[in-house]
């Protein structure tokens, strides 16, 4: 399982890419998409939606189950990956690249530092 070192992670299997002075990009991990199986539908919030850390902001439906998506930080959704809405299988083929979900402008950018690093996430998933 791939766990890129430059990303931060949540216990709910989302990844967060922090960018200097900008919004954070959020997606689901390779582990999460592997557990889900073939993704067939993604429900994402609208641009401008307020999200709160730990609260549900969308869901991913696969041939196996439906899983909720949890916001990793407090903030506002500033971009939504429309490609994933049109082609949900991107979550399976490229979860850390083209399969990103949303970009959030965090209320407190430092809150990203409190998320799991790659080593801690690897331990969480038994890696």
Secondary structure, DSSP 8 states (H G I E B T S, - for coil): ----TT-EE-TTSEEEE--TTS-EEEEE-HHHHHHH-SEEEEE---TT-EE-TTSEEEEEEESS-EEEEE-SSSEEEEEE-HHHHH-TTHHHH-TTTTT--EEEEESSGGGGGGSB-HHHHHHHTT-
